[in-house]
């Protein structure tokens, strides 16, 4: 009974005069016994290995997501580049056709001028 009154008054009992963590836990236990409610157990902080594993797993997921986005961007860019290459090849083919047509026209005009020149001289 004396221990209960000391706890309720907020004073530490001789058994609870250890370090601050044990003292708080013992005070909570004593208060729980007085009030009749069950003692709430504190959850232990996660071990460093668990925290590290959680962080590395999250980082791994993030990196995988970023790589997937990067790969998609590269695929999109490659598709756009292929489309541009086809367009440029079409333009180049058209330019080559136009060049050969103009060369033929030039040759035809030279022949016509030669014929006209021969008629004027003759």
C-alpha positions as CSV (number, residue, x, y, z in Angstrom):
1,X,0.0,0.0,0.0
2,X,2.8,2.4,0.8
3,X,4.4,1.6,-2.6
4,X,1.1,2.5,-4.3
5,X,0.8,5.8,-2.6
6,X,4.4,6.7,-3.5
7,X,3.6,5.9,-7.1
8,X,0.4,7.8,-7.2
9,X,2.2,10.8,-5.6
10,X,4.7,10.7,-8.6
11,X,7.7,9.6,-6.5
12,X,10.0,6.8,-7.5
13,X,10.0,3.7,-5.5
14,X,13.3,2.2,-4.3
15,X,12.9,-0.7,-6.9
16,X,12.3,1.8,-9.6
17,X,15.4,4.0,-8.9
18,X,17.4,2.5,-11.8
19,X,17.9,4.3,-15.1
20,X,15.2,6.5,-16.5
21,X,13.8,3.9,-19.0
22,X,13.3,1.2,-16.4
23,X,11.8,3.8,-14.0
24,X,9.2,4.9,-16.5
25,X,8.3,1.3,-17.3
26,X,7.9,0.3,-13.7
27,X,5.8,3.4,-13.0
28,X,3.5,2.5,-15.9
29,X,3.2,-1.0,-14.6
30,X,2.4,0.2,-11.1
31,X,-0.2,2.6,-12.4
32,X,-1.8,-0.1,-14.5
33,X,-2.0,-2.4,-11.5
34,X,-3.7,0.4,-9.5
35,X,-6.2,1.2,-12.2
36,X,-6.8,-2.4,-13.1
37,X,-6.1,-1.9,-16.8
38,X,-3.6,-4.1,-18.7
39,X,0.0,-2.9,-19.2
40,X,0.6,-1.5,-22.6
41,X,3.7,-3.0,-24.1
42,X,5.9,-0.6,-25.9
43,X,6.9,-1.7,-29.4
44,X,10.6,-2.1,-29.8
45,X,12.1,0.2,-32.4
46,X,12.9,-1.7,-35.6
47,X,16.4,-3.2,-35.8
48,X,18.9,-1.4,-38.0
49,X,18.9,-4.4,-40.3
50,X,15.1,-4.1,-40.8
51,X,15.4,-0.4,-41.4
52,X,18.2,-0.9,-43.9
53,X,16.4,-3.7,-45.7
54,X,13.2,-1.5,-45.9
55,X,15.2,1.5,-47.2
56,X,17.1,-0.6,-49.7
57,X,13.9,-2.3,-50.9
58,X,12.3,1.1,-51.4
59,X,15.3,2.5,-53.2
60,X,15.5,-0.6,-55.4
61,X,11.8,-0.1,-56.4
62,X,12.4,3.6,-57.1
63,X,15.5,2.8,-59.2
64,X,13.6,0.1,-61.1
65,X,10.8,2.6,-61.8
66,X,13.2,5.2,-63.0
67,X,15.0,2.7,-65.2
68,X,11.6,1.7,-66.7
69,X,10.7,5.3,-67.4
70,X,14.2,5.9,-68.9
71,X,13.8,2.8,-71.1
72,X,10.4,3.9,-72.3
73,X,11.8,7.3,-73.1
74,X,14.6,5.8,-75.1
75,X,12.1,3.5,-76.9
76,X,9.9,6.5,-77.7
77,X,12.9,8.5,-78.9
78,X,14.2,5.6,-81.0
79,X,10.7,5.2,-82.6
80,X,10.7,9.0,-83.4
81,X,14.2,8.8,-84.8
82,X,13.2,5.8,-87.0
83,X,10.2,7.8,-88.3
84,X,12.4,10.8,-89.0
85,X,15.0,8.6,-90.8
86,X,12.2,7.2,-93.1
87,X,11.0,10.7,-93.8
88,X,14.5,11.9,-94.6
89,X,15.1,8.8,-96.8
90,X,12.0,9.7,-98.7
91,X,13.1,13.3,-99.1
92,X,16.5,12.1,-100.3
93,X,15.0,9.7,-102.8
94,X,12.8,12.5,-104.1
95,X,15.8,14.9,-104.4
96,X,17.8,12.2,-106.3
97,X,14.9,11.8,-108.7
98,X,14.6,15.5,-109.2
99,X,18.3,15.8,-109.8
100,X,18.3,13.1,-112.5
101,X,15.2,14.8,-114.1
102,X,17.0,18.2,-114.2
103,X,20.1,16.6,-115.6
104,X,18.0,15.0,-118.4
105,X,16.3,18.4,-119.0
106,X,19.7,20.2,-119.1
107,X,21.0,17.6,-121.6
108,X,17.8,17.9,-123.8
109,X,18.1,21.8,-123.8
110,X,21.8,21.5,-124.9
111,X,20.8,19.3,-127.7
112,X,18.0,21.7,-128.7
113,X,20.4,24.7,-128.6
114,X,22.9,22.7,-130.8
115,X,20.1,22.0,-133.3
116,X,19.0,25.7,-133.3
117,X,22.6,26.8,-133.6
118,X,23.3,24.5,-136.6
119,X,20.1,25.7,-138.4
120,X,21.2,29.4,-137.8
121,X,24.7,28.8,-139.1
122,X,23.7,26.6,-142.1
